[in-house]
Amino acid sequence: MRSPISILLLALIIASSLGGLDVDVEAKPQTCSPSGKLRGKKPPPKKCNRINNSECCVEGKLYTTYKCSPPVTRQTKAVLTLNSFEKGKDGGGASECDHKFHGDEERVVALSSGWFNNRKSCFQKIKITAGNGRSVVAKVVDECDSMEGCDGEHDYQPPCPNNVVDASKAVWDALGVASGEQGDLKVTWSFV
């Protein structure tokens, strides 16, 4: 059996061989498992808004729901989607944080339910970075609901995946993404 001193010495030798004691080792990310399924309902005629290529629920289709999102890091991986927060557009009702609508020229986002964290992320600023190296700071004003959908409140759209930053046109423009290419983009983000 080794003594506590020999174990400490062994740990110091390993640490020094890795380049010093201040080794930046990230823990294995926690998993975020699905929390259930939601059965799609057929939207009433002309009730599902397809602006920005929004998806409408399909009757009988099962949609995965999530209470959680992947852990937030300095470079959280996400999918950036396009959303209008204006009245009558594809965002559905008023924003969850302030119960207001926001113009397409405002740099605002909705986060998947786990990241939105029961409104604790409201009005926080996040930095979004695209693969082209450009970044933008935007304000969280809404939730991209990962638990509910396929109803009037959610504009008859399916639940959001658990890794979405749903952004206004102003965010996409600031990232230098051409209008015809806006809609689905792998990005990283973090709270500012």
Contacts in CASP RR format, 6 or more apart in sequence:
PFRMAT RR
TARGET T0000
AUTHOR 0000-0000-0000
METHOD contacts of the structure
MODEL  1
MRSPISILLLALIIASSLGGLDVDVEAKPQTCSPSGKLRGKKPPPKKCNR
INNSECCVEGKLYTTYKCSPPVTRQTKAVLTLNSFEKGKDGGGASECDHK
FHGDEERVVALSSGWFNNRKSCFQKIKITAGNGRSVVAKVVDECDSMEGC
DGEHDYQPPCPNNVVDASKAVWDALGVASGEQGDLKVTWSFV
2 10 0 8 1.000
12 21 0 8 1.000
15 21 0 8 1.000
15 23 0 8 1.000
26 73 0 8 1.000
29 70 0 8 1.000
29 71 0 8 1.000
29 73 0 8 1.000
30 70 0 8 1.000
30 71 0 8 1.000
32 66 0 8 1.000
32 68 0 8 1.000
32 69 0 8 1.000
32 70 0 8 1.000
32 162 0 8 1.000
33 68 0 8 1.000
34 64 0 8 1.000
34 65 0 8 1.000
34 66 0 8 1.000
35 65 0 8 1.000
35 66 0 8 1.000
35 67 0 8 1.000
35 68 0 8 1.000
35 147 0 8 1.000
36 64 0 8 1.000
36 65 0 8 1.000
37 62 0 8 1.000
37 63 0 8 1.000
37 64 0 8 1.000
37 65 0 8 1.000
38 62 0 8 1.000
38 63 0 8 1.000
38 65 0 8 1.000
38 148 0 8 1.000
38 149 0 8 1.000
38 150 0 8 1.000
38 158 0 8 1.000
38 159 0 8 1.000
39 60 0 8 1.000
39 61 0 8 1.000
39 62 0 8 1.000
39 63 0 8 1.000
39 150 0 8 1.000
40 57 0 8 1.000
40 58 0 8 1.000
40 59 0 8 1.000
40 60 0 8 1.000
40 61 0 8 1.000
40 62 0 8 1.000
40 63 0 8 1.000
40 150 0 8 1.000
40 158 0 8 1.000
41 57 0 8 1.000
41 59 0 8 1.000
41 60 0 8 1.000
41 150 0 8 1.000
41 151 0 8 1.000
41 156 0 8 1.000
42 57 0 8 1.000
42 58 0 8 1.000
42 59 0 8 1.000
43 56 0 8 1.000
43 57 0 8 1.000
43 150 0 8 1.000
43 156 0 8 1.000
44 156 0 8 1.000
47 152 0 8 1.000
47 155 0 8 1.000
47 156 0 8 1.000
48 54 0 8 1.000
48 56 0 8 1.000
48 57 0 8 1.000
48 155 0 8 1.000
48 156 0 8 1.000
48 157 0 8 1.000
49 88 0 8 1.000
49 89 0 8 1.000
49 90 0 8 1.000
49 91 0 8 1.000
49 92 0 8 1.000
49 155 0 8 1.000
49 156 0 8 1.000
49 157 0 8 1.000
50 56 0 8 1.000
50 90 0 8 1.000
51 84 0 8 1.000
51 89 0 8 1.000
51 90 0 8 1.000
52 82 0 8 1.000
52 83 0 8 1.000
52 84 0 8 1.000
52 89 0 8 1.000
52 90 0 8 1.000
52 182 0 8 1.000
52 183 0 8 1.000
53 82 0 8 1.000
53 183 0 8 1.000
54 90 0 8 1.000
54 91 0 8 1.000
54 155 0 8 1.000
54 157 0 8 1.000
55 157 0 8 1.000
55 158 0 8 1.000
56 156 0 8 1.000
56 157 0 8 1.000
57 63 0 8 1.000
57 149 0 8 1.000
57 150 0 8 1.000
57 156 0 8 1.000
57 157 0 8 1.000
57 158 0 8 1.000
63 149 0 8 1.000
63 150 0 8 1.000
63 158 0 8 1.000
63 159 0 8 1.000
64 159 0 8 1.000
64 161 0 8 1.000
65 146 0 8 1.000
65 147 0 8 1.000
65 148 0 8 1.000
65 159 0 8 1.000
66 112 0 8 1.000
66 113 0 8 1.000
66 114 0 8 1.000
66 146 0 8 1.000
66 147 0 8 1.000
66 159 0 8 1.000
66 161 0 8 1.000
66 162 0 8 1.000
67 113 0 8 1.000
67 114 0 8 1.000
67 146 0 8 1.000
67 147 0 8 1.000
68 113 0 8 1.000
68 114 0 8 1.000
68 162 0 8 1.000
69 111 0 8 1.000
69 112 0 8 1.000
69 113 0 8 1.000
69 114 0 8 1.000
69 115 0 8 1.000
69 146 0 8 1.000
69 162 0 8 1.000
69 163 0 8 1.000
70 76 0 8 1.000
70 77 0 8 1.000
70 162 0 8 1.000
70 163 0 8 1.000
72 115 0 8 1.000
72 190 0 8 1.000
72 191 0 8 1.000
73 190 0 8 1.000
74 190 0 8 1.000
75 129 0 8 1.000
75 188 0 8 1.000
75 189 0 8 1.000
75 190 0 8 1.000
76 115 0 8 1.000
76 188 0 8 1.000
76 189 0 8 1.000
76 190 0 8 1.000
77 163 0 8 1.000
77 186 0 8 1.000
77 187 0 8 1.000
77 188 0 8 1.000
78 163 0 8 1.000
78 164 0 8 1.000
78 165 0 8 1.000
78 186 0 8 1.000
78 187 0 8 1.000
78 188 0 8 1.000
78 189 0 8 1.000
79 161 0 8 1.000
79 163 0 8 1.000
79 164 0 8 1.000
79 165 0 8 1.000
79 184 0 8 1.000
79 185 0 8 1.000
79 186 0 8 1.000
79 187 0 8 1.000
80 128 0 8 1.000
80 130 0 8 1.000
80 164 0 8 1.000
80 165 0 8 1.000
80 167 0 8 1.000
80 171 0 8 1.000
80 172 0 8 1.000
80 175 0 8 1.000
80 183 0 8 1.000
80 184 0 8 1.000
80 185 0 8 1.000
80 186 0 8 1.000
80 187 0 8 1.000
81 144 0 8 1.000
81 164 0 8 1.000
81 165 0 8 1.000
81 166 0 8 1.000
81 167 0 8 1.000
81 183 0 8 1.000
81 184 0 8 1.000
82 166 0 8 1.000
82 167 0 8 1.000
82 169 0 8 1.000
82 172 0 8 1.000
82 182 0 8 1.000
82 183 0 8 1.000
83 90 0 8 1.000
83 91 0 8 1.000
83 110 0 8 1.000
83 144 0 8 1.000
83 166 0 8 1.000
83 167 0 8 1.000
83 168 0 8 1.000
84 90 0 8 1.000
84 91 0 8 1.000
84 103 0 8 1.000
84 104 0 8 1.000
84 168 0 8 1.000
84 169 0 8 1.000
85 91 0 8 1.000
85 95 0 8 1.000
85 101 0 8 1.000
85 102 0 8 1.000
85 103 0 8 1.000
85 104 0 8 1.000
85 106 0 8 1.000
85 108 0 8 1.000
85 110 0 8 1.000
85 141 0 8 1.000
85 142 0 8 1.000
85 168 0 8 1.000
86 101 0 8 1.000
86 102 0 8 1.000
86 103 0 8 1.000
86 104 0 8 1.000
87 93 0 8 1.000
87 94 0 8 1.000
87 101 0 8 1.000
90 155 0 8 1.000
90 157 0 8 1.000
91 142 0 8 1.000
91 155 0 8 1.000
92 153 0 8 1.000
92 154 0 8 1.000
92 155 0 8 1.000
93 101 0 8 1.000
93 153 0 8 1.000
93 155 0 8 1.000
94 100 0 8 1.000
94 101 0 8 1.000
95 101 0 8 1.000
95 102 0 8 1.000
95 108 0 8 1.000
95 110 0 8 1.000
95 141 0 8 1.000
95 142 0 8 1.000
96 110 0 8 1.000
96 116 0 8 1.000
96 119 0 8 1.000
96 122 0 8 1.000
96 141 0 8 1.000
96 142 0 8 1.000
96 143 0 8 1.000
97 119 0 8 1.000
97 122 0 8 1.000
97 123 0 8 1.000
97 140 0 8 1.000
97 141 0 8 1.000
97 142 0 8 1.000
98 122 0 8 1.000
98 123 0 8 1.000
98 141 0 8 1.000
100 141 0 8 1.000
102 108 0 8 1.000
102 141 0 8 1.000
102 168 0 8 1.000
103 168 0 8 1.000
104 168 0 8 1.000
104 169 0 8 1.000
104 170 0 8 1.000
105 168 0 8 1.000
105 169 0 8 1.000
105 170 0 8 1.000
106 139 0 8 1.000
106 168 0 8 1.000
106 170 0 8 1.000
107 136 0 8 1.000
107 137 0 8 1.000
107 138 0 8 1.000
107 139 0 8 1.000
107 168 0 8 1.000
107 170 0 8 1.000
107 171 0 8 1.000
107 174 0 8 1.000
108 138 0 8 1.000
108 139 0 8 1.000
108 140 0 8 1.000
108 141 0 8 1.000
108 142 0 8 1.000
108 167 0 8 1.000
108 168 0 8 1.000
108 170 0 8 1.000
108 171 0 8 1.000
109 126 0 8 1.000
109 128 0 8 1.000
109 138 0 8 1.000
109 139 0 8 1.000
109 140 0 8 1.000
109 141 0 8 1.000
109 142 0 8 1.000
109 165 0 8 1.000
109 166 0 8 1.000
109 167 0 8 1.000
109 168 0 8 1.000
109 171 0 8 1.000
110 116 0 8 1.000
110 140 0 8 1.000
110 141 0 8 1.000
110 142 0 8 1.000
110 143 0 8 1.000
110 144 0 8 1.000
110 164 0 8 1.000
110 165 0 8 1.000
110 166 0 8 1.000
111 121 0 8 1.000
111 126 0 8 1.000
111 140 0 8 1.000
111 142 0 8 1.000
111 143 0 8 1.000
111 144 0 8 1.000
111 164 0 8 1.000
111 165 0 8 1.000
111 166 0 8 1.000
112 143 0 8 1.000
112 144 0 8 1.000
112 146 0 8 1.000
112 160 0 8 1.000
112 161 0 8 1.000
112 162 0 8 1.000
112 163 0 8 1.000
112 164 0 8 1.000
112 165 0 8 1.000
113 143 0 8 1.000
113 144 0 8 1.000
113 145 0 8 1.000
113 146 0 8 1.000
113 147 0 8 1.000
113 160 0 8 1.000
113 162 0 8 1.000
114 146 0 8 1.000
114 162 0 8 1.000
115 121 0 8 1.000
116 140 0 8 1.000
116 142 0 8 1.000
116 143 0 8 1.000
116 144 0 8 1.000
119 143 0 8 1.000
121 140 0 8 1.000
121 191 0 8 1.000
122 140 0 8 1.000
122 141 0 8 1.000
123 139 0 8 1.000
123 140 0 8 1.000
123 141 0 8 1.000
124 139 0 8 1.000
124 140 0 8 1.000
124 191 0 8 1.000
124 192 0 8 1.000
125 137 0 8 1.000
125 138 0 8 1.000
125 139 0 8 1.000
125 140 0 8 1.000
125 191 0 8 1.000
125 192 0 8 1.000
126 137 0 8 1.000
126 138 0 8 1.000
126 139 0 8 1.000
126 140 0 8 1.000
126 165 0 8 1.000
126 189 0 8 1.000
126 190 0 8 1.000
126 191 0 8 1.000
126 192 0 8 1.000
127 135 0 8 1.000
127 136 0 8 1.000
127 137 0 8 1.000
127 189 0 8 1.000
127 190 0 8 1.000
127 191 0 8 1.000
127 192 0 8 1.000
128 135 0 8 1.000
128 136 0 8 1.000
128 137 0 8 1.000
128 138 0 8 1.000
128 165 0 8 1.000
128 167 0 8 1.000
128 171 0 8 1.000
128 175 0 8 1.000
128 187 0 8 1.000
128 188 0 8 1.000
128 189 0 8 1.000
129 135 0 8 1.000
129 187 0 8 1.000
129 188 0 8 1.000
129 189 0 8 1.000
130 175 0 8 1.000
130 176 0 8 1.000
130 177 0 8 1.000
130 185 0 8 1.000
130 187 0 8 1.000
131 186 0 8 1.000
131 187 0 8 1.000
132 175 0 8 1.000
132 176 0 8 1.000
132 177 0 8 1.000
134 174 0 8 1.000
134 175 0 8 1.000
134 176 0 8 1.000
135 175 0 8 1.000
136 171 0 8 1.000
136 174 0 8 1.000
136 175 0 8 1.000
137 192 0 8 1.000
138 167 0 8 1.000
138 168 0 8 1.000
138 171 0 8 1.000
142 166 0 8 1.000
144 160 0 8 1.000
144 164 0 8 1.000
144 165 0 8 1.000
144 166 0 8 1.000
145 154 0 8 1.000
145 159 0 8 1.000
145 160 0 8 1.000
146 159 0 8 1.000
146 160 0 8 1.000
146 161 0 8 1.000
146 162 0 8 1.000
146 164 0 8 1.000
147 159 0 8 1.000
148 154 0 8 1.000
148 159 0 8 1.000
149 156 0 8 1.000
149 157 0 8 1.000
149 158 0 8 1.000
149 159 0 8 1.000
150 156 0 8 1.000
150 157 0 8 1.000
150 158 0 8 1.000
150 159 0 8 1.000
160 166 0 8 1.000
165 187 0 8 1.000
165 189 0 8 1.000
169 182 0 8 1.000
172 182 0 8 1.000
172 183 0 8 1.000
175 185 0 8 1.000
175 187 0 8 1.000
177 185 0 8 1.000
END
